Amino acid sequence: METEAAINRMSRERPYRQLTTAKTVLISFVVAVVGGVLLYAGGLDLEWEGGKALLNNLGSALIVSVGLALVWDLWGRRAFSREILETARTATEVEAAGLVRIGTNYVEDPDWEDLFRNVRKLDIFVAYGRTWRNAQMSRLRALAGNADARIRVYLPDPDDSVTIAHLADRFSMEAADLVNAIKESRREFVGLATAGKAKIQVYYRRGDVVFSCYRFDQTAILTLYSHSRKRSQVPTVVCRAGGSLYRFIRDELEAIEEQSKLVN
């Protein structure tokens, strides 16, 4: 009974598809019958040899065209339609997310040069970010020299033993080495500050760090962490304002700021 009810429900949900299928099969059957009649007539003992050839060719053409039409209409066209719909749906989802780019190398995949070119408000949330910081130091110095710019950096609290224990285990580091890396990061970011230039703020936050992110005005980069406890390529997502991914990063940064304390 349940199977019969499911079939009846599916039938009610797809009336147009069933109607189209029935029409296609019916027309194909009629054309195939006509083709068969022509072939039969072509096989009769007619005095006009040219007429026999014409009937045979026309009948064969009708039957072959029926077969091709059935294959295309009942399978090919619908498969093609599904592919178009899936592509359109994917494009819509990408647009809604504000997705710009996805990669697996956070140092090279995003166009950092373009991101730094006109940025005014930069937010950085990292565990210590030594690799990224060293790669972008010249651009960070240039931004720090802009009086209209503002840089906020959020780091784990090196004085919170629970935070350090979690991160040291994840990164397969000694706790002391991680503390030194965080303090080194703080010193280098604070060292970018110059009187009368960009406003630079460094914060410490207690709690686990499950991703890194960077927000350049209306563009944000999200970098995930690996659970393998070794360095590896990780997904890096670039998104723009107006999309759901950007809103997620914006909201996360607002929450992180509330949980943090200013240390410079």
FENGIPE-V910730 format. One record per pair of residues at least 4 apart in sequence whose ideal C-beta (glycine too) atoms are under 7 Angstrom apart, sorted by the first residue. I is the first residue (numbers start at 1). J is the second residue. Records with the same first field share a line. If there is no record, write none. Layout:
# FENGIPE-V910730
I=J + J
This chain:
# FENGIPE-V910730
1=5
2=6
3=7
4=8
5=9
6=10
7=11
8=12
9=13
10=14
11=18
14=18
15=19
16=20
17=21
18=22
19=23
20=24
21=25 + 74
22=26
23=27
24=28 + 70 + 73 + 74
25=29
26=30
27=31
28=32 + 66 + 69 + 70
29=33
30=34
31=35 + 62 + 66
32=36 + 63 + 66
33=37
34=38 + 62
35=39 + 59 + 62 + 63 + 66
36=40 + 59
37=41
38=42 + 55 + 58 + 59 + 62
39=43 + 56 + 59 + 60
41=55
42=52 + 55 + 56 + 59
46=51 + 52
48=52
49=53
50=54
51=55
52=56
53=57
54=58
55=59
56=60
57=61
58=62
59=63
60=64
61=65
62=66
63=67
64=68
65=69
66=70
67=71
68=72
69=73
70=74
71=75 + 76
72=76 + 77
73=77
75=79
76=80
77=81
78=82
79=83
80=84
81=85
82=86
83=87
84=88
85=89
86=90
87=91
88=92
89=93
90=94
91=95
92=96
93=97
94=99
96=243 + 244
97=239 + 243 + 244 + 245
98=239 + 240 + 241 + 242 + 243 + 244 + 245 + 246
99=237 + 239 + 243 + 245
100=238 + 239 + 240
101=109 + 110 + 238
102=235 + 237
103=109 + 236
104=233 + 234 + 235 + 236
105=109 + 233 + 236
106=132 + 223 + 234 + 236
107=131 + 132 + 135
109=236
110=115 + 221 + 236 + 238
111=115
112=116 + 136 + 139
113=117
115=119 + 216 + 219
116=139 + 143
119=143 + 216 + 217
120=148 + 149 + 150 + 217
121=150 + 217
122=143 + 151 + 216
123=152 + 214 + 215 + 253
124=129 + 152 + 153 + 154 + 214
125=154 + 212 + 213 + 253 + 256
126=132 + 155 + 212
127=156 + 167 + 209 + 212
128=155 + 181 + 182 + 185
129=133 + 185 + 212
130=134 + 181 + 185
131=135
132=136
133=137 + 185 + 188
136=140
137=141
138=142
139=143
140=144 + 192
141=145 + 192
143=149 + 151 + 198
144=151 + 192 + 193 + 194 + 197 + 198 + 200
145=194 + 197 + 198
146=197 + 198
147=196 + 197 + 198
149=198
150=198 + 199
151=198 + 200
152=201
153=189 + 202 + 203
154=203 + 205 + 256 + 260
155=182 + 185 + 186 + 202 + 203 + 204
156=163 + 167 + 182 + 205 + 209
157=163 + 204 + 205 + 206
158=164 + 179 + 182 + 183
160=164 + 206
161=165
162=166
163=167 + 206 + 207
164=168 + 175 + 178 + 179
165=169 + 175
166=170 + 208
167=171 + 178 + 209
168=173 + 174 + 175 + 178
170=225 + 229
171=178
172=229 + 230
173=177 + 178
175=179
176=180
177=181
178=182
179=183
180=184
181=185
182=186
183=187
184=188
185=189
186=190 + 202 + 263
187=191
189=200 + 202
190=200 + 202 + 264
192=200
193=200
201=262 + 264
202=263 + 264
203=260 + 261 + 262 + 263
204=260 + 261 + 263
205=256 + 259 + 260
207=259
210=225
211=222 + 223 + 224 + 225
212=223
213=220 + 221 + 222 + 223 + 249 + 252
214=220 + 221
215=220 + 249 + 253
218=240 + 241
219=238 + 240
220=239 + 246 + 249
221=236 + 238
222=237 + 245 + 249
223=234 + 236
224=234 + 235
225=234
226=232 + 234
228=232
237=245
239=243 + 245 + 246
240=246
241=246
242=246
244=248
245=249
246=250
247=251
248=252
249=253
250=254
251=255
252=256
253=257
254=258
255=259
256=260
